Amino acid sequence: MRIAKLAVSETNIKKAAGRLLKGSLVSTEIQYIQHILGNTATQAQLDEHVVAVRRMPWASIVLPE
């Protein structure tokens, strides 16, 4: 069985956050998820990272310039 992958876009991350969280993600959190997952990911991977990013300390989310 093949598991479909979807684009790790800002829109898809916001949709996942809307389903899983009570609030929305800020742009830094979205950029972090995009950086970690790359261009494509499964829905399960996307959901896992959306939930996990809210539990992470802010210092580990902010990417160095």
DABELTA-V614208 format. One record per pair of residues at least 12 apart in sequence whose ideal C-beta (glycine too) atoms are under 10 Angstrom apart, sorted by the first residue. I is the first residue (numbers start at 1). J is the second residue. D is the distance in Angstrom with one decimal. If there is no record, write none. Layout:
# DABELTA-V614208
I;J;D
I;J;D
This chain:
# DABELTA-V614208
3;42;5.2
3;43;8.4
3;44;7.9
3;45;9.6
4;40;9.6
4;42;7.2
4;43;7.8
5;39;9.0
5;40;4.2
5;41;6.2
5;42;5.6
5;43;8.6
5;45;8.7
5;46;9.5
6;40;6.6
6;41;7.0
6;42;7.6
6;43;6.5
6;45;9.7
6;46;7.2
7;34;10.0
7;39;6.8
7;40;6.1
7;41;8.6
7;46;9.8
8;30;9.6
8;33;6.9
8;34;5.4
8;35;9.4
8;36;8.9
8;37;4.6
8;38;6.6
8;39;6.2
8;40;6.3
8;41;5.2
8;45;8.8
8;46;6.7
8;49;8.9
9;30;9.4
9;34;8.0
9;39;9.2
9;40;9.9
10;25;9.4
10;27;8.4
10;30;5.6
10;31;8.8
10;33;9.4
10;34;7.6
11;30;10.0
12;33;9.8
12;34;9.9
12;41;9.0
12;43;8.8
12;46;6.7
12;50;9.8
13;25;6.7
13;29;8.4
13;30;5.2
13;31;9.6
13;32;10.0
13;33;5.5
13;34;7.2
13;37;9.0
13;41;10.0
13;46;6.9
13;49;8.5
13;50;6.5
13;53;9.4
14;30;7.4
14;50;9.4
15;46;9.3
15;50;9.6
16;33;9.0
16;43;7.7
16;46;5.2
16;47;5.6
16;48;9.7
16;49;8.7
16;50;4.7
16;51;8.9
17;29;8.4
17;30;8.4
17;33;9.2
17;46;9.7
17;47;9.5
17;50;5.2
17;51;9.0
17;53;9.0
17;54;8.8
18;50;9.6
19;47;7.9
19;50;8.6
20;46;9.6
20;47;6.0
20;48;9.7
20;50;5.5
20;51;5.6
20;54;9.1
21;50;7.0
21;51;7.4
21;53;9.6
21;54;6.5
22;54;9.8
23;54;8.7
25;50;7.1
25;53;7.0
25;54;7.9
26;53;9.8
26;61;9.3
28;53;9.4
28;58;8.3
28;61;6.1
28;62;6.1
28;63;8.0
29;49;9.6
29;50;8.5
29;53;4.9
29;54;7.6
29;56;8.7
29;58;9.4
29;61;6.2
29;62;9.8
30;50;9.3
30;53;8.8
31;61;8.9
31;62;9.3
31;63;6.8
32;49;8.5
32;53;6.1
32;56;8.3
32;60;8.7
32;61;4.9
32;62;7.9
32;63;6.5
33;45;9.8
33;46;7.6
33;49;5.0
33;50;6.7
33;52;9.0
33;53;6.0
33;61;9.4
34;49;9.7
35;61;9.9
35;63;6.2
36;49;6.2
36;52;9.4
36;53;8.7
36;61;10.0
36;63;9.9
37;49;6.2
